[in-house]
């Protein structure tokens, strides 16, 4: 299962980079840095991508524990990740930023949360068989 978690962490980091490039480069929304910083932005983009990878590894550890000790582990995993995703979607609206940047960041967080939940859920299903 950990190999799947590491693979998912790589997917998550790349997803964040691609999403930032799309939002900043194509839509021109200054997410995480001023518009003058270009499509990639600043080191904040790298930090965001690495944080997504780290969170994915933590979610893998959580999933491992749930599979070992909980009845219906995937039910608990899906609920935990859904609520964490909801918090990540709400979070951009609690800080001072342009409204379109808040919406874009919330959308990125939503896509990332759905990706993490679905891919790790599939990894868990495959590892239990």
N, C-alpha and C positions, 0 to 999 in steps of 0.2 A: 504494500500500500504506500510506503514511503516514496518509492520510485514514482508512483503516480502523483503524489503530493509535490514532489520536486518538479516534475513535468508541468503540473498545474501552476506552480509558482512562476516558472518561466513564461507560460502563456499569459498569466496575469500581468507580469512586468511589461511584456510586449504589447498587451492590450492597452495599458495605460499610455505607453509611448505613442501608439497609433492613434488613440483617441485624442491625445493632446495635439498631435500633428494635424489631425482632421479639424478639431475645433479652432486651433490658432491659425493654421496655414490656409485652410479652405474657407472656414466661416469667418475668420478675422476676429474672433472673440478672445480678448486677452486673459486667458485663464492662467493663474499662478505667477504671471509676470507681465510687465507692461508690453504693449504691442510692439514697441521698438526692438524687443529682444528676438524677433523672428519667429519662425514656425515652431522650433523646439522650445523656445523660452530660455530658462536659466537652469541652474542646478536643482531648482525646485521640481522640475519634471523628473529628473533622475531620482530624487528623494521620494517622490510620489510612486514611481515605478518600483523602487526597492522596498518601500513600505508595503505595497500591494503584494510583493513576493513574500515578505516576512509575515504578513497577516495570513497568507495562504498556508505557510508552514505551520503557523499557530492553529489554523483551522484543521490542518491535517492531524496535528497532535490531539486536538479536541476530538476529532472523528475517531482516532485510534482508541482513545479512552472510552468514548461512547460505545464503540463496537465491543470492547472488552467487558464493560461493566453495566451497561444499561439494557433493559428490555426495549425493543423497538428503537434501536439507536438512530436509524435514519430519520424517524419522525422527529426526535429531539434535535438532530443535526439540522434538518430543514427549518425548524422553528427558530433555532438559535441564529442561523445564518440569515433568515428572512428578517428577523428583528434587528440584527446588526446592520443589514443592508438598509433597512428603513432609517436607522439612526444616521448612517453615512449619507443618505439622500437628504435628510433634514439639515445636517450639519452646515452645509455651505450657506444656508439662509440665516445662520446665527452669527455670521461674521460680516464685517463691513467690506463690501465689494460691489462692483457694478452688477445690476440685476441679471443681465445676460450671462455674465461670468458665473454667477451663482447657479443659474439654471443649467448651464453647460457642465459645471462641476457636479451638480446633482445627477445629471444624466449619465456622466462618466461613472460615477459611483454606483448608480443603478445597474448599468451594464456589467460592471466589474463584479458586483454582488451576485447577479444572476449567473454569470460565468463561473465564479467560484463555487456557488451552490450546486449547479448542474454538473460541472466536471468532477468535483470531489464526490458528489453523490454517485456518479457513475463509477468512479474509481472504487468506492466502498462496495458497491453492488458487485463489481467484478472480483474484488478480493475476498468476499464472503463465500462465494460459490465453492 
